[in-house]
Amino acid sequence: MLAGHERHGVPTSVFNAYLFSGLMAAAASLAAAFFVWRHAPRGASAGIDGEAVAEPMLIGWGTLWLLATAALQIDTFVTAPWRLAAWIVVISAIAASYVLLCWRLAWRTVSLPAVGHAPLLALATATTAAWFDSPLNHGGWWAWPFALAVHLLVLKHAAPHWPTPLRTLAHTLGVFVLAGLGALQGRAITADWGDAGSAWAWLGWLAVPALLLMLLPRTGTAKRWPVSAAPDAYQTVAGAVLAAAALLWSVLANVASDGSARPLPHLPLLNPLDLGIALALVATTWWLRSPGATALSIAPAGRVALIGAAGFIWLNAMLVRAFHHYAGVPYRFDAWAESLAVQTGITLLWTITALVLMWLAARRAALVPALAGASRAAWMVGAGLLAAVVLKLLIIDLSGTGTVTRIVSFIGVGVLMLVIGYVAPPPGKEERHAAV
């Protein structure tokens, strides 16, 4: 074949000698593997004996012929933007052929090359994100539905025969591919909803992954195939990755976007960025309370800390965005650091957050004495935040002594500290006094 290609050059028509020769060579290899599987002797002690070792080698050789033939055809007859869709269809067609042979002939070994189908789809998803604005462009609108249908065929008829790690990998990667395609298409849809630089595209990224993260932990979902075939893959592994991605998305979105909803006016909490972040935190909280998260042995305090940290970053970002849209402060770190109004707002926000956290901890300990230990830990977090406020006042806010904003900052923090001392004593304090 290589010598023929060197002598005769590239083919000139779709149906050519290279295509038929490659298909015949692949068919001969698979037929030889089938006959070996059917007739080769198998020793009772060793499990495999004699020429039976040729079976997987022949299957791999046939697969190599198919891929090489497809590469020649695609490189010759498919233009560059359409090649990704062509490859998606080719690898899906090969996987479907192997699964059908496995199902029709009860020949389990032939389904092993289909293990690579899900990883290759994940690679194709990453390539789509790098090359195209939408996964539906350049043939993706028909290539991806076909690939996802083949993926379900693989999960139904081939994956049950694989070792558990391979089966888990196939199910998990399927979720990632679906979430990735949904995020890319969501971005493509919402990118045109507002002006350039608006936060609508950030909202589009999140919609499908967050919906998956909310659906996977549901009891009804766990009873339906394919989730029922590998519940840990969907509700634990995939759920953990999607939750981590949602939290990472919320942090990046808070830092990178000013929350603009142009041409609509900016409204705190009612803009595409804040709505998306709220959806991400709700979906992540939903998963953290599910049995899938429990299987990872994530401590309750760790779950609260994750959501609390993401929520605290969100509160600070909302405050900075409000100063950007209503006070004209540029949405840059250096502008935030130099703005007296922003620094005063952050100081008061941290103090109020500490007040609320310490008050809730004290109230919880009073109502549920059994949770006094956890409540005291939460109270200490608030106290630490309050210490950070004092440190910030000494290091940063004192540089603006004499300005109205600094006076407001000092007075406001002082009043709130007095309120904290009155309404939020440390949990367990009364019990210790009573004991003394």
C-alpha positions in Angstrom: 0.0 0.0 0.0 2.8 2.4 0.8 4.7 1.6 -2.3 1.5 2.0 -4.4 0.9 5.4 -2.8 4.4 6.4 -3.6 4.1 5.4 -7.2 0.6 6.4 -8.1 0.1 9.3 -5.8 -3.1 10.4 -4.0 -6.5 9.0 -5.2 -8.6 11.0 -7.5 -12.1 9.7 -6.6 -13.7 8.8 -3.3 -14.2 5.2 -4.3 -10.6 4.2 -5.1 -8.2 1.3 -4.9 -6.7 2.5 -1.6 -10.1 2.5 0.0 -11.1 -1.0 -1.1 -7.7 -2.5 -0.4 -7.7 -1.0 3.1 -11.2 -2.2 3.9 -10.4 -5.7 2.6 -7.2 -5.9 4.6 -9.1 -4.8 7.8 -11.9 -7.3 7.1 -9.3 -10.1 6.5 -7.6 -9.3 9.8 -10.9 -9.3 11.7 -12.0 -12.5 10.0 -8.7 -14.2 11.0 -9.2 -13.0 14.6 -12.7 -14.4 14.6 -11.6 -17.8 13.4 -8.8 -17.9 15.9 -11.3 -17.0 18.7 -13.7 -19.7 17.4 -11.3 -22.6 16.8 -8.0 -22.0 18.6 -7.3 -24.4 21.5 -7.5 -23.0 25.0 -5.6 -24.7 27.8 -7.5 -25.3 31.0 -4.6 -24.3 33.2 -3.1 -21.3 31.4 -6.4 -19.9 30.0 -4.9 -19.1 26.6 -2.8 -21.5 24.5 -1.1 -21.6 21.2 -2.3 -19.4 18.4 -5.1 -17.9 20.5 -2.6 -15.1 21.5 -3.0 -13.8 17.9 -6.6 -12.8 18.4 -6.1 -9.4 20.0 -3.1 -8.7 17.8 -5.2 -9.3 14.7 -8.0 -7.1 16.0 -5.5 -4.3 16.6 -4.0 -4.8 13.1 -7.4 -4.6 11.5 -8.1 -1.4 13.5 -4.9 0.1 12.3 -5.9 -0.6 8.7 -9.2 1.1 9.2 -7.6 4.2 10.7 -4.9 4.5 8.1 -7.4 4.1 5.3 -9.7 6.8 6.9 -6.7 9.1 7.3 -5.8 8.9 3.6 -9.5 9.5 2.6 -10.0 12.4 4.9 -6.7 14.1 4.1 -7.4 13.8 0.4 -11.1 14.6 0.1 -12.2 16.6 3.1 -11.3 20.3 3.5 -9.6 21.4 6.7 -12.6 22.9 8.7 -14.7 19.7 8.1 -12.0 17.1 9.0 -12.8 17.1 12.7 -16.4 16.1 12.0 -15.2 13.5 9.5 -12.9 11.9 12.2 -15.7 12.0 14.7 -17.9 10.0 12.3 -15.2 7.6 11.4 -14.1 6.7 14.9 -17.8 6.4 15.9 -18.5 4.1 12.9 -15.6 1.9 13.7 -16.7 1.6 17.3 -20.2 0.9 16.3 -19.0 -1.9 13.9 -17.1 -3.5 16.7 -19.9 -3.3 19.2 -22.3 -4.8 16.6 -19.9 -7.7 16.0 -19.6 -8.2 19.8 -23.4 -8.3 20.2 -24.2 -10.3 17.1 -21.5 -13.0 17.5 -21.1 -12.9 21.3 -17.4 -12.1 20.7 -16.3 -10.0 23.6 -12.7 -9.3 22.6 -13.6 -7.4 19.5 -15.3 -4.7 21.5 -12.1 -3.7 23.3 -11.0 -1.1 20.7 -14.3 0.7 21.4 -12.7 1.6 24.8 -11.0 4.4 23.0 -14.2 5.9 21.7 -15.0 8.0 24.7 -11.5 9.3 25.2 -11.3 10.3 21.5 -14.6 12.1 21.8 -13.3 14.0 24.8 -10.2 15.0 22.8 -12.5 16.1 19.9 -14.5 18.2 22.4 -11.3 20.0 23.5 -10.3 20.5 19.9 -13.8 22.0 19.1 -13.3 24.4 22.0 -10.0 25.5 20.5 -11.0 25.7 16.8 -14.7 26.5 16.5 -17.2 29.0 17.9 -19.9 26.3 18.1 -19.7 22.5 18.1 -22.5 22.5 15.5 -20.3 24.2 12.9 -18.6 22.5 10.0 -20.6 19.3 10.1 -20.8 19.0 13.9 -24.6 19.3 13.8 -24.8 15.7 12.4 -21.4 14.3 13.5 -21.9 14.8 17.3 -25.5 13.3 17.5 -24.2 10.3 15.7 -21.2 10.0 18.0 -23.3 10.4 21.2 -25.7 7.7 19.9 -22.7 5.4 19.3 -21.5 6.2 22.8 -24.8 4.9 24.2 -24.5 1.8 22.0 -21.0 1.2 23.4 -22.3 1.6 27.0 -25.2 -0.7 26.4 -23.7 -3.6 24.6 -19.9 -3.5 25.1 -19.0 -1.7 28.4 -20.7 -4.4 30.6 -18.0 -6.8 29.4 -15.1 -4.6 30.2 -13.1 -4.4 33.5 -14.6 -2.1 36.1 -12.0 0.7 35.6 -12.6 0.8 31.9 -16.3 0.8 32.3 -16.2 3.6 34.8 -13.9 5.6 32.5 -16.3 5.3 29.6 -19.4 6.4 31.6 -17.5 9.3 33.2 -16.0 10.6 30.0 -19.5 10.5 28.4 -20.7 13.0 31.0 -17.7 15.3 30.4 -18.3 15.2 26.7 -21.9 16.1 27.1 -21.1 18.9 29.6 -18.4 20.3 27.4 -20.5 20.3 24.2 -23.4 21.9 26.2 -21.0 24.6 27.6 -19.6 25.4 24.1 -23.0 25.6 22.5 -24.4 27.7 25.4 -21.5 30.1 24.9 -22.2 30.3 21.2 -25.9 31.0 21.8 -25.5 33.7 24.5 -22.5 35.4 23.0 -24.8 37.3 20.6 -27.3 38.3 23.3 -25.4 41.5 24.4 -22.6 43.8 23.4 -19.0 42.7 23.1 -17.5 42.2 26.5 -20.9 41.6 28.3 -21.4 38.7 30.7 -23.9 36.9 28.7 -21.3 34.5 27.3 -20.2 33.6 30.8 -23.8 32.6 31.6 -23.9 30.4 28.5 -20.8 28.5 29.6 -22.5 27.3 32.7 -26.1 26.4 31.9 -25.8 22.7 30.7 -23.0 21.7 33.2 -25.0 23.1 36.1 -28.1 21.4 34.9 -26.2 18.1 34.8 -24.8 18.7 38.2 -28.3 19.1 39.6 -29.8 16.1 37.8 -27.1 13.5 38.6 -27.6 13.4 42.4 -31.4 12.9 42.1 -32.8 9.5 43.2 -34.9 9.2 40.1 -31.9 9.7 37.9 -29.9 7.0 39.7 -32.7 4.5 38.8 -32.4 5.2 35.0 -29.9 3.8 32.6 -27.1 4.6 32.0 -26.7 6.1 35.5 -27.9 2.9 37.0 -25.2 0.9 35.2 -22.4 2.8 36.9 -23.8 5.1 39.6 -20.4 5.9 41.1 -19.1 7.1 37.7 -21.9 9.6 37.4 -22.8 10.7 40.9 -19.4 10.6 42.5 -16.6 11.0 39.9 -18.4 13.1 37.3 -20.3 15.0 40.0 -17.0 15.9 41.8 -15.4 17.1 38.6 -18.4 19.1 37.5 -18.7 20.7 41.0 -15.0 21.6 41.0 -15.4 23.1 37.5 -18.5 25.1 38.7 -16.6 26.6 41.6 -13.6 27.4 39.4 -15.9 29.0 36.9 -17.5 31.2 39.6 -14.1 32.4 40.8 -12.8 33.1 37.3 -16.0 34.8 36.3 -15.9 37.0 39.4 -12.4 38.1 38.5 -12.6 38.4 34.7 -16.0 39.9 34.1 -17.5 43.2 35.3 -21.0 41.8 35.1 -22.1 44.0 32.3 -25.5 43.1 30.8 -25.3 45.6 27.9 -27.5 46.7 26.2 -29.5 46.1 29.5 -28.5 48.2 32.6 -26.5 46.5 35.3 -28.6 45.4 38.3 -26.9 43.7 41.3 -28.0 40.0 41.5 -30.2 40.5 38.4 -27.5 40.4 35.8 -26.3 37.4 33.8 -23.0 37.0 35.7 -24.6 37.0 39.2 -27.4 34.7 38.1 -24.9 32.3 36.7 -22.7 32.3 39.8 -25.8 31.8 42.0 -26.8 28.8 39.8 -23.2 27.4 40.1 -23.3 27.6 43.9 -26.7 26.1 44.1 -25.8 23.2 41.9 -22.6 22.6 43.8 -24.4 22.8 47.1 -27.0 20.3 45.8 -24.3 17.9 44.8 -22.3 18.3 48.1 -25.4 17.2 50.0 -25.9 14.1 47.8 -24.7 10.5 48.5 -22.2 10.9 45.7 -20.3 13.5 47.7 -20.6 11.4 50.8 -18.9 8.6 49.1 -15.8 10.8 48.8 -15.7 11.3 52.6 -15.8 15.0 52.3 -16.3 16.3 55.9 -19.3 18.5 56.5 -17.0 21.4 57.6 -15.1 21.0 54.3 -18.3 21.3 52.3 -19.4 24.4 54.2 -15.9 25.9 53.8 -16.0 25.4 50.0 -19.3 27.1 49.5 -18.6 29.7 52.1 -15.3 30.7 50.4 -16.9 30.9 46.9 -19.8 32.9 48.3 -17.4 35.3 50.1 -15.5 35.9 46.9 -18.8 36.5 45.2 -19.9 39.1 47.7 -16.7 41.0 47.4 -16.9 40.9 43.6 -20.5 42.1 43.6 -19.5 45.1 45.7 -16.6 46.0 43.4 -18.8 45.6 40.3 -21.3 48.0 42.0 -18.6 50.6 42.4 -17.6 50.0 38.8 -21.0 50.6 37.4 -22.4 53.2 39.7 -19.3 55.1 40.8 -17.1 54.8 37.8 -14.3 52.9 39.4 -12.4 51.0 36.6 -12.7 47.2 36.9 -9.0 46.7 37.5 -7.1 45.5 40.6 -5.0 48.6 40.8 -8.1 50.8 40.6 -9.7 48.9 43.4 -6.7 49.2 45.6 -6.4 53.0 45.1 -10.1 53.7 45.5 -10.9 54.9 49.1 -14.6 54.2 48.5 -14.0 50.6 47.4 -11.6 49.9 50.4 -14.2 51.4 52.8 -16.9 49.3 51.3 -14.8 46.1 51.5 -14.0 46.9 55.2 -17.6 47.3 56.1 -18.6 44.2 54.1 -16.1 42.0 55.9 -17.3 43.4 59.2 -20.9 42.7 58.4 -20.1 39.2 57.2 -18.2 38.5 60.4 -21.2 39.8 62.4 -23.7 37.6 60.6 -21.5 34.6 60.8 -20.7 35.0 64.6 -24.4 35.8 65.4 -25.6 32.7 63.5 -23.0 30.5 65.2 -24.0 31.8 68.7 -27.7 31.4 68.0 -27.2 27.9 66.6 -25.2 26.8 69.7 -28.0 28.2 71.9 -30.7 26.4 70.1 -28.8 23.1 69.5 -26.3 22.5 72.4 -25.1 19.3 70.7 -23.7 21.4 67.9 -21.8 23.8 70.1 -18.4 22.5 68.9 -19.2 23.1 65.2 -20.9 26.5 66.1 -17.8 27.5 67.9 -15.6 26.7 64.9 -17.9 28.9 62.7 -17.7 31.6 65.3 -13.9 31.4 65.2 -14.0 31.8 61.4 -16.0 35.0 61.9 -13.5 36.2 64.6 -10.6 35.5 62.2 -12.4 37.6 59.5 -12.8 40.4 62.1 -9.1 40.2 62.9 -8.4 40.6 59.2 -10.6 43.7 59.2 -8.6 45.2 62.1 -5.3 44.4 60.3 -6.7 45.9 57.1 -7.6 49.1 59.0 -4.1 49.4 60.4 -2.2 48.6 57.3 -4.3 50.0 54.5 -7.1 52.3 55.8 -4.8 54.4 58.0 -3.2 55.7 54.8 -6.3 57.7 54.2 -6.7 59.2 57.7 -8.7 62.4 57.6 -10.9 61.6 54.7 -14.6 61.2 55.1 -14.5 57.6 53.8 -11.9 56.6 56.3 -13.8 58.2 59.1 -16.9 56.3 58.0 -14.9 53.1 57.9 -13.5 53.5 61.4 -16.8 54.5 62.9 -18.7 51.8 61.1 -16.3 49.0 62.1 -16.3 50.2 65.7 -20.1 50.2 65.9 -20.4 46.8 64.3 -17.7 45.4 66.8 -19.8 46.7 69.7 -22.9 45.0 68.2 -20.9 41.7 67.7 -19.8 41.8 71.4 -23.4 42.2 72.5 -25.4 39.8 70.2 -22.8 37.2 69.3 -20.8 36.0 72.4 -18.6 32.9 71.8 -20.7 29.7 71.9 -20.4 27.9 75.2 -19.4 31.0 77.2 -22.5 30.9 79.4 -22.0 27.2 80.1 -18.4 27.8 81.3 -19.5 30.7 83.6 -22.2 28.5 85.1 -19.7 25.7 85.7 -17.3 28.2 87.5 
